[in-house]
């Protein structure tokens, strides 16, 4: 089907990719390499991996594509041969979409786009890796070793989400097991990140009102929006779900169970025109978060009552109460040592700079923050 302009009807990328693998790639591999052991998936970068893609996503990197993972010996000996076989035998279109991609554009972050051709060979995007090589390139980790506390804390949420999202179509090499290991933090690391997120709220919860009190509603709104983001982050962390990057942050949040209650409150905070309105909404959101916290039974129950900030006319939740209670439950010596230095949390709580979060070569330098 088309949309009336000779464009294929939009198909979510994961569905398109799974069909492309099952109907086109897999039969070719079976015919030419019947004994090949491999895994096939779509994970890592791409809005379709997170299942947030729309028709607009088609304009870059999106299309019929698959990731193949080979054993190290096969990767060395037949990787190029497999790529050429697929190039010669894949159809030029699948479900109305070209299977041929442009060359990477060096002027646009090596973006590749769909490029129609009438006959092969196809410049396809059946990308071939080893499992070890992919995780070393994408996360800068040795997947054959256990991750240490500092490793976890320097892995950005958005990258952890993207390697544990998507779909595996075939798995001879244990890709599913590796993704399972990365699916969420070890318990005490989770508590440390949770406590650090509450600490951020404790550092700023009184500042929103203070700015507004002196007539700086713009400054108050900025602080209020920062607190909204931290509230949303806590909702993700308590749900044991890695937040995605900024473009999909609100979309992913809206799919959390807690968003049904928190969402309307936070919308009102973001649209408030006075610091008093923001304060009312933020306090309601804090109380809701504490109720969620209590349901997790991480600590003894904590009262959701708000209180006044000393003698000043600002209402707060006293987030340091939660910080203290959570820290007391941490037992891992490495994590306990971190809590005694500072509660900076994971890298996402330290910086939202795109280069810091995307450039995995910086991870070794970032580890020094926890020494």
Secondary structure, DSSP 8 states (H G I E B T S, - for coil): -B-SSS-B----HHHHHHHHIIIIIHHHHHHH-TT--EEEEE-SSSTTTTT---GGGGGTT-SS-EEEEE-HHHHHHHHHHHHHHHHHHS-SEETTEES-B---BTTTTTB--B---SSS-----EEEEEHHHHHHHHH---TTS---HHHHHTS-HHHHHHHHSSEEEEESS-HHHHHHHTSS--HHHHHHHHHHHHHHHHHHTTHHHHHHHTT-HHHHHHHHHHHHHHHHHHHHHHTT-----HHHHHHHHHTSTTHHHHHHHHHHHHH-SSHHHHHHHHHHHHHHHHHHHHHHTSSS------EE-TTSS-EE--THHHHHHHHTT---HHHHHHHHH----SHHHH---HHHHH-GGGHHHHGGGG-
